[in-house]
Amino acid sequence: MSSSTNLDVLRAVGVVTFAAAFVAQFCAQGVTLFLREAGAPSHVLSFLFLAGVPYTLRFLWAPLIDGTNLGGKARFNRWISLSQLGVGAVLFGAAFLSPSDNAVAIIGCVAVLMLLLGTIQTAIGGIMIEGLSEPAYPKGASIQAATSAFSGFALGLGVLYLIAPIGWSSVIVALVAICGLAVGATQLSLRRLPAQTSSGALPPKWWGQFSVFAQSNARRLLGFSVSISVALLVPFALKSVLLIDAGFDVATAGLIGIVFGNSAGFVGAVAARPLIERFGGRAVLAILGLTNGLVVLAVALLAINGLPTWCIVAVILYANFGVYAGYTASRSLLMPMCREGKQATELAGFVGLEAILFLILAGATVSLLDIVGLTPLLLVAGGISLFTGCTAVITRLVRRRGRTCSQ
């Protein structure tokens, strides 16, 4: 694969990911802020995580994306373009809803948006795996994660912080305008990509989407990735709730949780790439497991007497750093496992199952917050990540010592 082709693919990945992640960040974080400020209880907010389920179910139609060309030289491009138009239409409709009176309808809009965004992510995943050379995979994963974080920074600073005080409808209108610009930029970037031809080899059964798990490495990666990241689910999933409950208004909470948080995520994604290229993705995940567990357990001890404001802000920033660094490492390990002709399908199958697990855990976390309190949730999650990270590091050291002795 030529360096110019890699550059064209990386450029397209960045543009498409930014456009999709901008809306996804709003669904995941901005909507929560508005609903919480409007008085929505935590059990209503937990339905937002269920609204994300269509995003995780994209593996069901991933074979169509892999094997169907809707027109043009590249089978993935038209799926992206049509989905972007759908996103703009749904956002336009949401502008006429009110967070205080139409919370359920807004959550329904989020569900439709996540379905469309899942289609976009499936298609761009296929483009990335098929278009990049294998040595460029860590760079592709890093750009995708960093661009997603940057989109959150732009959303929080340019939309929520500056426009949110005007009202919900103003924010949605701004998002619609940005989506229109994104469609144009996407078309320009996709035109430079090489042709992507359909292999015609679709899974004969729906469970073929999970054929990547026939590889033991893929099964181990799923368990490893979820276990080392579970500690971050509490501060990451509850960031909006924690900030609003700490007394911040929507604009300030958006500035901290989205602008500063995604800045930390950008740093995590960029910093992870050279470490992955030097030490490997599994080593980076192991270290993250250790640090995730230690940080969250320390916060759990402080939470016994009530978390100070500075601690809430600090753990939210670290959670963003760790999530994006872990994403970069995990995707770098996953992409080489996806087979030719089924790249989008197998990537979507892995990511979909991983996301389902995270959504279940995140929804349970939000629902249990008012019942058991913050400290028990932090202790359990931090303990799981710390144990996983310690086990991985010890195993790695034992294997290295065994190789040294055999030589």
N, C-alpha and C positions, 0 to 999 in steps of 0.2 A: 504494500500500500504506500503510495507516494506521500511525501510530507505535505504537498499542496492539497491532496485529497483529505488528509487528516485535518488540515486547517479549515477547509470548507465544512467538514462535518462538525468540528468543534464549534465553529461560528453558528451553524444552524442549531446545534444543541443549546447553545447559550441563549439565542434569541427566542426559540420556542419555549424553553424552560422558564425564562423570565416572564413571558406573557402568561403561561399557565400558572406558574407559582404565585404571581401577583394576585390572581383571583383566589387561588387555593389558600394563601395566607390570610386573605380577608375572611374566607369562610371559616377557617380554623381558629382565628384569633379576633378579628375585627367584629364578627357577628356576635361572638361571646361577650365582648365588651358592651355592645349596645344592648343586648338582651339583659345582661346582669344589671346595668344601670337603670333599665326600665323596670326592674323589680322581679325578673324571672328567678324562681328558686332553683337550687342546684339539681333537683330531679328533672326539671324541664331542660336545663342545659345539658344534662346527660344524653338527651335525645340527639343533640348535635353530633355526638360520636356515632350514633346509629345512622345519621344522615350521611356519614362518610363511608358507609358500607358499600354503596354502588361503586365507589372508587376502588375498593378492594376486589370487587367482583368482575373487574375488567378482563380477567382471565377467561371468562365465559365467552366473550366475543373476540378475544385475541386471535384465534385461528382465522377468523374472517379478515382481520387486518393483515395477517401474515400472507393469506392466500388470495385476497381479492383486490384487484386494481380498479379503482373507481374512475380512472381516466388519467392520462398523462404517462410520462416515462417512468414514474416512481410510484410504487403501490402505497407507500406510506403518506405521501404528501397530501392527497385529497382528503384523507381521514382527518388530518390536522386542520385543514382549512375549514371544512364543514363544521367540525366541532367548535372551532373558534367563533364562527357565526352564531351557533347555538348558544354559546356562553353569553354573547352580547345580548341576545334576545331575552334570555332568562333574567339577566341583570336589569334590563329595561323594565321588565314586569315587576321586579322587586322594588323598584323606586316608588311604587304606588302603595306599598305596605308600610305598616307602623310597628316598630319593635314592641310597643306597649300593648297594642290591640291585636296584632297578627303574628305572634311569636311562632305558632305552629305552621302557618303558611310560609314564613321566612325559612324555617327549618326544612320545609318541603322544597323550596327553591334551592337550598344548599344541597339537598340530595340530588336534584337534577344536575346542578353544576358539577358535583363530584363525579357523576357518571360521564359527563362530557370531558372533564379534565382527565379522568382515567383513560379515556380513549386517546387523548393527546399524548399522555405519558407512555402508553403502550407503543404508539407509533414512533415516538422519538427514541424510545429504547431500542426498537428494531433498527432504526437508522444508525444509532451509535454503535451497536454490536456489529452490524454488517459493514458499516463504512469505515470504522477505525481499525488500524492494525493492533494486534494484541498488546505490544509494549505501550501503546497510547491509551489503554483502558484506564489506568489510574488518573491520567490527565483528564479524560472524558468524565469520569466520576467526580473528580474534584471540581471541574467547571460546572457540572450540573448542580452539585451541592452549593457551590459558592454563588452561582447565579440565583438559585432559589433563595439563599440568604439575603442577597442584595435586593431581590424583589421585595422581601419583607421590610428591609430598611427603607426602600423607596415608598412602600405603602404606608408605613408608620409615620414617616416624616412628611412626605408630600401629600398624603391624603388624610389619614386619621388625625394627626396632630394639628394640621393647619385647617382642615375642612370639617372635621368631626363636630366642632362646636356649633357649626351652622345647622347640622342635622343629618339624619339618616339619608334622606332623598338626595341631598347634595353630594354625599359620599358615593352613592350608587351612580349618579350622573357622571361623576369624575371617572369611575371605574369603566363605564360604558365608553367614554371618550378614549380612555387608554386602550381598551380592547380594540377599538377601531384602528388606532395607530399600530397596534401589535399585529393585526391581520396584514397590513401593508408590509411591515418589516419582515414578517414571516415569509411572505411570498417571495420577497427579494432574496432571502437567505436560502430558501428551498430550491430555487431555480439553479443554484450553483452546484447542487449535489449530483453525483453520478447516478445512473439508472439503477433502480432496485427491482430486480425481476422476481416474480413469484416462483417458488419451487414447486408449488402444487401439492406438496406433501403435508396435508392436514392431519391432525390426530384423528383416528377413526372413532374414538369415544371421547366424551367430554372430559374424562379424567386424564386424557393425554396431555392436558395443560400442565399436569404435575409430573410429567415424565422426567423432568430434571432431577426429581428426588430419587430416581433410580440410582443416582450417583451418591455414594456414601458421603462424599465431601459436601454435597449440597445439603444433606440432612444435618450433618454436623454444623455447617455454617448457620442454618436457620436457628437451631437451638442455642448456639453460641451467641449469635447476634441478639436474640431476644433476651437472653439471660444477662448479658453485660449491660444492656440498655434499660432494663426494667427499673433500675434505680432512678433514672431520669424521667420516667413517666410521671411521677408525682409533681415535681416542680415544672415540668414542661407542659403537662396536660392541664394543670391547675393554675398556670401563671396568671391568666386573666382574673380568675376568682380570687387568688391570693392578693393581687394588686388592688382590685376594687375593694375587697374587704379590709385592706390596710388603710383605706381612706383616700386613695388616688381617684381622680376623675378619669373619664374615658381618654381624654387627650394625653394626660400624663402617664396613665397606664399603657397607652399605645406607644408613647415615647420610650418607656423603659422596656416593656415586654417585646415590642416589635422592632423599634429602631435600634436600641442598644442590644437587645437580644439577638437580632439577626446580624448585627455587626460582629458579635462574638461568634455566631455561627459561621460567618464568612471567614473569620480568622481560623476557626477549626477546620473548615474544608480545605483552605489553602495550605495550612500547616501540615495537614495529614498526608498530602501527596508526596513530598520528598521523603517522609518517614516510611511510607508504604513502598516506595521505589527502592529504598535502601534495606529495610528490615523485613518487609513483607506485610500484607494486610492482616494476617492472623496475629502477628506480634503486636501490631498497633491496637487491635481489638482487645487483646489481653491486658495491655497497660491501661486502656480505657476502663475496662472492668474494675481494675484495682482502684483507680482514681474516682470513678463514679461511686463505688461503694463507700470509700472513705469519706468523700465529701458529703454524701447524703446521710451517712450515719452521724457525722459531726453535727449536721443541721438538726437531726432528730433529737440529739441531746439538748441542743439549745431550745428546741421547740417545747420542751417539757414545761418551761416557765413562760412560754410565749415568745414567738419569733420577733426579734427587733426588725425594724424596717430595712436596715442595711443588709441584714442576713437574707431577707426575702429577695431583695434585688440581686445580691451576689449569687445565690443558688440558681436563680432564673437565668442569669447570664452564663453561668457554668453549664447549665443544662443545655442551652442552645449550642455552646461550644462542643460539648460532648456528642450531642445528637448528630450534628453535621460532620464531625470527624469520623464518627462511627459509620455513618452512611457512606462516606467516601471509601473507607476501608472495606466495608461489606460488599459494595457494588464492584469494587476492583477484583475481589475474589470470585464474585458470582458470574460476571460477564464471560469469562473464558469457558464456563461450564455449559453455556447455552449453545445448542447445536445449529448448524447451518440450515437455513430454511424454516427454522422454528424459533428464531431469536426472540421475536416479540412475544410469542406464545409462552415459551419457557420462562422468560424473564418476568412476564406478567403473572405466571403461576406462582413463582417463588415470592415475588413482592406482594402479591395478593394475599397469600396465606400468612406471610409475615405481618402485613397490615391488619388482617383480621384479628390476629393474636393481640396486637398492640391496641386496636380499638376496643376489644373486649376488656383488656386490662385497664385502659384509660377510662372507659365508661364505668367500670366497677369502682375505680378510684374516686371519681367525682361523686358517685352515688353514696359511697361509704364515708365521705369526708365529714358530713354532718352527724354521722352515726358513731363512728369509732374515734374520730379526731385525726389530726395530722400526724402526730408522733408515731402511732403504731404503723401507719402506712409507710412512713419513711424508714422505720426500723426493718420491716419485712423486705421492702424493695432494696434497700441498701445492703442488707445481708446477702440476698441472692446474688447481686452483682459482684460483691466483694468475694464471695466464695468461688464464683465462676472465674473471676480474674486470677485469684490466687492459684486455683487448680491449673489453669492454662499456663501460667508463668512457671510453676513448679514442674509441670510436665515437659515444658520446653527446655528447662535447664537440665532435667534428668536426661532427656534425649541427646542434648548437646554433649553432656559429660560422657554418655555412653559412646557416642561417635568418636570423641577424643580418645577414650581409653582403647577402643578397637583399633585406632591408628597407631 
